């Protein structure tokens, strides 16, 4: 009987869960919709501003980790402790929680002490107004050349960082920031729900 995930060191977790890149899977969209419905059924509706499929698995044709990333935007009045408990009771694992400079929480599903399950999810919880992931996703969708370049960068980085998630993520940061800033100029205030009222 092996260690529980919560007992493992970061290095042990990286060894058990290496970075794997795969061609785009058309089922990612369905996986997202299934989990979105589960979230809508367990979280108080007044707390949800919007739920979106983000990350590389949301970009058709882009190589990605076989993971569906979900952005859950919540109202400022949300009881964070209650929301966290609700997610924990619905099979999510809290991976990180940061309060400043702005609140963000990360939850995972599909990680076991024996490795990955078939469906793996990352849930990114933010207050409404932090839309960087949406800007970057849509820029990749609308700019195939940038999406291709991003895929090539990931293939290059995996050789060095297969068992170092932080190194892999940090090495993509400059690229992501560059095109997120371009997207903000191009899309302006596109993601502000108040703009659509």
FENBEL-V444791 format. One record per pair of residues at least 24 apart in sequence whose C-alpha atoms are under 6 Angstrom apart, sorted by the first residue. I is the first residue (numbers start at 0). J is the second residue. If there is no record, write none. Layout:
I/J
I/J
This chain:
3/112
4/112
13/162
13/163
14/162
15/114
17/161
17/162
18/161
19/64
20/63
20/64
21/62
21/63
22/62
23/60
23/61
23/62
46/73
46/74
46/77
47/73
48/72
48/73
58/140
62/150
66/119
66/120
67/120
68/120
68/121
68/122
69/122
69/123
70/123
71/124
72/125
72/126
72/127
73/126
73/127
74/126
134/179
134/182
135/179
138/182
